[in-house]
Amino acid sequence: MNTEKQDLLISLIDNQIFEASGSALASKLGYKGRMFFSRLRDGKIKESTVVNYLERICEVFNLNPEDLDDINRMVCAGKYLYRNLTEYEMTGKPDIETADRILVALVRRNYDTLSESFRKNIAPYIDDLYNNDQMIFFGMSMIAYIKLLGINPYSSGRNGFISMMHHLIEHIYSVLQKEMPENAVAQRTMVAYLSDDVIRKTPQCYWGMLYYTIHILGFYSDPEYINTILELGKIFDEWGETSYWHEYGRKYGKGEKLFSMYTHSMRLNFRGMYLCQEFTAGKDNETFIEGNNVSIIFDDTDEYSGRVQVESISCQDKFFIYNGRYEINDAYDEITFQWDDEEREMFCLPEKLKMVSFSKPEEKDEQVWTNIVRKFDENGSQDIFTDKLMEKLETEYMDDSYDIQDTIISRQWFAMVIKTEDGIKEYRIPTEAYPFLKLIRISDDVIIKKNTTTGNLLVSWPCIGYEIPMSEFEVCSAAVQ
């Protein structure tokens, strides 16, 4: 018997990670009989049977085998942290204000608001955990927070669990957004995590409660945390930075769909991910009407196939996530998808795509696609894509109205010299106003943008994921030209 696998399965059951009891887990996995678990503890179960149980858990909860070890570590570390928090931080029953204060301390990794005993005995351990594995750290933090709030995912039916998840995510968002309003990446991702479609797909268990919330903590802790997720995505060099695709076997004609897939290697937001824009062919060979946007992450487990996740950037004010599998042929010019979710009315990607080749293909129908798409590409398809994306993100860049001439960083101030229609002015803000201002570099890009819904101007650092309302900057006397 492989005792590691046996111990892992026992821990998953004892910690109620996927179900409230061993028998309930067996039922969810499609097994019968309670004797299995007593025999498991006695070491009287064949190793192959234990392996089958673990594989079945992965199948039902859409996990890889190595994920089970990580999830088990999160929960065990979270229970350890909870015990120590109740010892060092509680004088009575935990209350929501105390739990929120602890959550903010963990996300900021600043424990000044916690006891000296905690800072001395526990903080070094969890800081080491953060440095070694951020995902485990945030999973641990979330488990401790859930237990401080006294939440049990198995205490109600499915509708009660969904309602509880809505309230939990909304509450976490309100707490962290109040403390860290400058985190633009976290603000954008919360639109997805607050979506009813996303929450309804959450499995009713402790792992389900962690599935999205650990990423929320990560985004608020550090905007570049998103790269720990996107690094798992595979980029196909054969496709280049921009590629065009149409539904396999379809001739070009009015109403046919065209898809552009775009990626690049910025430090933030796109590494390991494709942005896909849907177009519909219009009444002539030069017209394409823009449609939905989605982001696509192909996992990096196999050269030609693996898991795929597609997220709608915006779809009639709703957010959708689809998981499935993909296969790519050895010429890298065909993709086949198989989706887990059958309810895809709002979804735009066909089940099989053919790449438009800019080298002359042999098939006559493909030659037509090539000639038309090449002209579309040369006549500004990327501008259409960019404009559509900015519309979805409710953003307008203000380069023409606010031309940043220079940036200045000192120990006390961050300043910008900006040319406007009223002349050249200096805008500055104390570096103590936001912690990240003390960490930015002169080389970090900074832009002025407008939220097209509110009309508010924002100073944004897109490559590091922060933004501040321009109204918070002090406008000084005109700078000397």
N, C-alpha and C positions, 0 to 999 in steps of 0.2 A: 504494500500500500504506500502511495506517495503521501506522506503525512502533511506536506505543505498544502496540497489540494484538499485533503480532508479538513485540515485546520481552517482553510479559507472558506469552505462551504459551511462548516459549523459556525464560523464568525458571521457570515452573511445571514444565517438563520437567527442566531442569538441576538444580533444587533437589529433585527427586523428591517433590514435595508430594503428588501423588495416585497415583503409581506409581513403581516402582524404575527404570524406563527409558521412553524414548519409545515403543518398540514395545509394552511392556506396557500403557502408557496407551492406545495406539491400540486394542489388543485389548479392554481394558475398555470403551472407548467404542463398540466395534462396528465399528472401521475395520480395514482391512488395508493392508499395504505399509509398508516402512521408508524408502522414498525421500522420503516427505513431509517428514521432519525435516531431512534434509540440504538439501532444496530450501527449507525454511522459513528456515534460517540464511542461505541465499544470497539471500533476498528474492524467490524465484521462485514463491511461492504467492500465489494470488489472495486479496485481502482478504476476500471472501465466504467462502472456505474456512477462513481463520483464525477468522472470526466464528462459523462453524458449529462448529468444534472447541470454542471457548470456550463456546458455548451448550450443546453436548453435555455438557461437564464440569459445567455448572450443573445440567443435567437429571439426570445420573447421581448427583451428590452433593447434590442438593436445595439449591442455592445460588442467590442472586441475582447478576447480573453484577458489581455493585459489591463483592460479597464476595470475588471473586477478587483484586482489587487489595489488599484488606485482608489476606487470607491470605498473599499474596506478600510484603507489607511485614513481616508477623510473622516469616516464615521468614528473610528477608534480614537483618532487624534482629537476630534470634536468632543467626544465624551470626556476625554482626559482634560481638555481645556475647560469644559463646563464644570467639572468637579473642582478645579482649582479656582475658577471664578466665584463659585459659591462659597469657597473657603476664604478667599482674600478680599472679595468685593461686596459680599452680602451680609447684612445684619439681620435680615428677615427674608420673607418670600420675595423673589425677584419681581420688579415692577417694570413696566414698559419703558419708563424714562431711563432707568439704569441699564436695561438691555440696549437701548438706542445709544447711550453714551459709550458702552463697551463696543458696540458695532463700529461706531465712528473711529474709536481708538484703534481698532484692528485694521480698518480700511486705510487709515492714515499711517498706521504703524508708528503712532506717536502715543505713548502710554502715560503722558504727564497727568492725565485725569484719573489714572488708576492708582492703586495703593503702592507704597514703596515695596511691600513684600512681593506683589505681583511683578513689579519691574525688575526686582532682584532675582526672583526664583523662576519665573515663567517666561518673561519677555525674551531672554537670550535663546531659549529653546524654540519659540515660535518664529523668531527672527531667522534662525538657522533654517527652519523649515521653509520660510519664504524664499530665502536665497537659493535653496536647493530645488524647490518645486512649488511654484506659485499656485498651481491648480490645487494641490493638496492643502496648501495654506488657506485658500479661500473656501474650500470645502469644509475644512475644520472649523473656520470662523462661522460659517453658515449653520453648521450643526449645533455649535454652542449657542448661537443666537436663537435658533428654533427652540432649543430646550429651555433657554431662559424665558421665552415667551410661553412655554408650556403647550406648544403645538404638537398634536399627534395626527399624522395623516390618515390613520385608520379609524379615527373616532366618529366619522360620519360617512354617509353615502357618497356616491360619485359627485352629485350636484353640490353637496356641502363642501367637498374637497376643492372643487373648481372655484367656488365662492371664496373659500379661505385663501386659495392661491392668488386670486385677484387682490384681495385686501392686503395680503402679505407683500406682494410685489409693489403695489401702490404705496404702502407704508415705507418700505425700504427706499423707494424712489424719493418720497417726500423728505425723508431724513437726510439722505446723502446729497440730494440736490440743494437743500438748504445749506449744507456745510461746504459743498464744492460746486457752486453754480458755474464756474469757469470751464468745467470739463465738457467740451463740446461732443466728444465721442460718446460719452455716457448718455448725454441727452438724446442723441440720435438713436442709439441702440435701445433705449427704453421705449421708444415708439413700437418696436417689434415685441419686446417682452411684455408689454401691457396689452397686446392684441389678444382678443378673445379666442381667435383661431389657434394661436400659439399655446395659450394656457389650457385649452380644452384637450390638447394632445399630450399634456403632461401626465405620465403614469402616476397613479395614486400610491405613493410609497415615499420613503425618505429619499431615495435616489431621485425620484421625480421632483421633489422639492429642491434638490440641489441642481438639477439639470441646467436651469437658466440662471438661478440666483447667484451661483458662484461666479458666473461671468459678469453679472451686474457689479459685484464687489470688485472684481478685477478691473473693469473699465473705470470705476471711480477711483481706485487706488492709483492707476497709471494708464493714461490713454493708449500708450504703446503696448499694453497688455493684449490688445486685439491681435497683434502679430503672433502671439503664442498660439492663437487659434488658426490664423491664416497660414502659418508656416506648415500646417498639416496639409494644405492644399497643393496640388500638383499643377505646374505650369508646363505646357507642351511647347517646346521651342519651335517645333515644326509649324505651329500656327502663326508665329510672329506676334507682334504687339496687337495687331488688329486682324481679325479674320471674319469672313462672311459665310453664312450657311443658309440653306433652304431645306424644306422638307424633302426627304429622300423620295425619288421617283416622280417628283412633280415638275411639270413644264412651267416655264415662266409665262405669266399672264396676269391680267387685272385681278386683284384680290388675293394673289399669292403672297405668302409670308417670306420675308427675308430677315435674318438675324445677324447682327454684328456682335462679335465678342472681343472685348478689349481688356488688356491688363498692362500693368507696368510695375516698376520695381521701387516705387516710393517707399520710404521707411514706414509709412502709416497707411492704413485703410485698404490697400489693394494687393499687397504682397500675398501670393497664394490664392488669389480670387479673380474671377472673371466678372466683368460687368457686361451684361447682355441687353441689347436694345432690339425690340421688335419693330419691324416696318411692314407695311402693306403696300403692294404695288398698286399704283394709281391708274388713271385712264390713258397715260402714255408711258413711253419707255424711260422718261426722265423723272417721273414723279413717284416718290415713296412717302407714305404717310406714317409718322411715328406712332408707336403704340406703347405697350408696357415695358418697364425695366425690371430685370431680375439680376441678382448676383448668384454666381455659381461657384461652388467649391468642390473640386474633384479630389478625393483623398489619394494619398501618395503610397498606397500599399502595394500596388501592382502596376506594371508598365502599361498595360492595356485595359485594365478593368478595376472596379472597386466601388466603394460607396460614393454617392454624390448628394449634395445638399443644395437646394435652390431656394432662395428667399426673394419674394417680391419686394422691391424698394417702395412702391406705393401702388395700390390697386383699389381705386374708389374708396380711399381713406381707410383701407384695411390692410393688414399685413399677413402674408401667408408663408409658410415654410413647408417644403416638400422634400422628403428623403427617399432615396432609391438607390439603384445600381446603374452603372454605366459600363459600356464596352466600346472600345475604339479599335478599328481595324489596324493592321500593321502598316498601312500607308498613312495613317493619322488623318484621313479625310472623310471618315464616317463615324458618327456617334450614335449608339443605340441606348435608350433609356428604358428602365423598368421601374415604375414608381410604386412606393409602398401605399401611398394615399390615393384612393380611388375617386375621391371627391375633388376634382380639379377643374371645376367650371371656369374659374377665373385664371387658370394657368395657361401660359401661352406656348410652351415648348412642345413640339411634336415628339413622338416616340423615337423617330429616327431622323437624323440630320445629315446632309451632304455638304461638304465644304466647297465653296466656289473657288476654283483654281484660276489664278491669273496667268498661268502658263496655258497655252492652247490645249484644251482637252479634246479627246477623240470624239466623244459623243456629241451629236448635233445639238441636243437640248441643253447640254452643259455649256457648249460654246455660246449659246444665246444668253444664259445666265452670266457667263464671264464678261461678255461685251457690255451688257447693261450695268452690271455691278461695278466694273472698272470705271465707267463713266460717272456713276454715282459716287464712288470713292473719290475721284479726282475733283468732283464739284462740291465737296464740303459735307460729306455724310457725317464726319466727326463733329462738325459744328451743330448739326441737328441733334446728335446724341448728347453733346454737352449742354445745349440749351434745354433739352428735355429733362436731363438729370438735374440741372439747376432749378427747373420748375418744380420737380418732385421734392427737392430739398428746400424749397421756399427760399432760395438764395439768389442774390444778384451782386456781382462783383462791381465795386465802385472805383476801379482804377482811373477812369477818366475824370471823375469829380474829386478824388482824393489821391493825388500822386505822391507816394512816399519817397522823399528825396534822400533821407538818411535816418538811421536809428542810432540811439546813444544809450549805453548802459553804464550806470555808475553804481556804487554801493547803495545809494539812496533812491535812485530814480531810473525808470525806463522811459525814454523819450523818443518821439518821432518828429521829424521835420517834414511837414506835409504841404504840398502846393495845392491850393484850392482856387476857385474863381475869385475869392476875396484876398488872395495873396498867399504868401508863405507864412505858416504858423507852426509853433511847436506845441505838441500835445504830450503831456507827461503824466505819469502815475507813480506813486511810491512803490518800491519793490516789496515792501512789507504788506501791501494790500492783498497780494495773492502769493502763496509760497512758490509757485512755479516761476515767477518773475526773476527770482534769484538764481535760477538754473538755466535760463535761456541764453543762447549765444547770438552774437552779431550775425552769424551765418544762417540762423533760423529764419525762414521766410515769414514775413508778416504782411497781411493784406487787410483792406477795409472792405467789408461786405454789408449788404442790407438784407434783413429778413423781410421778404416781400409780403408776408402776412401782417406783421406788426408795424413795418416801416422803420424799425430800430436799426441803427448802425452798430456794427460790431467790429472790434479789432480782433483778427483771427490769426493764429499760428497753425496753419493746416497740417504741417508735417509733424507737429507734436501734440495736436489735438485739443488746444485750449482756445478760448475766446472770451473777451471782456466787452461789455457795453461801452461804446465810445463816449457815452455821457459821463462815465466815471473818470475820464481823463481831464486834467486841468489844461486849459488853453492859455498858453503864455504869449508874451509879446512876439511880434513877427521876428523870425530868425533872420540873421544877416546873410544875404546872398553872397 
